[in-house]
C-alpha cells in the first residue's frame, strides 16, 4: 500500500512540475511578445516618424527563423503584413524582412 501512495505522490509532483514549466514558458512568451511589440511601436513613432493612428496592428509571434518576428499592418496598406525583427540583440536594431519594398524603416542604422 505504501508503494501506491508514493507513486501517486511522485506522479502528482511530476504533473505539477510540468504544469509550472508550461505556465512559466507561456508567461515568458507573453512578456517577450509585449516587449517586442512596445519596442517596435516606439521605434516606428519616435525614430521613423509614424503617427500612432497609422499603425493598425503590431503582433509578435514565435517562429523558427527569425525567432520572434513582429508583424505590422499600416493604415495606408491594410492588406500587407510587414515583418520586422530586432536582430535578437540586447539593444534592438530593427530590420524589415518582408516585403522588401516599400521600405518602412528609413532611419534605422544598418
Steps between C-alpha positions, in 0.01 A plus 500: 500500500789737571639461148171607344492813715858595418443439128194725510701763683782485243252517211321794661830680549604432141166627366523816711858557382400458135207739543726758666747473212223546244354801684849648543576464129165657409562797734852543357364502142231756584760725663732463198217570253384807692851644529572445128169656398556802726860543382407490131206735553726744684757475218240557228357805678812662650766414240311442176241773557179297466192614685331253734184501285706392195579170673198269481652202682827363635529132589807298600507123452730206564665362188804300399674771296505773620410383847263788577367673187275801557216553251377854439203624298499867397185700427621603152555133401252290703532193276873454569665362813850641534741273684771648722769354725706662773817305425460308828757720673497680833441832321234463229617573145179477303508361146218451252501144367198492273377646271827650380321800348373742598761533773331628818820550700684800358682619812640172631873449539630226273 
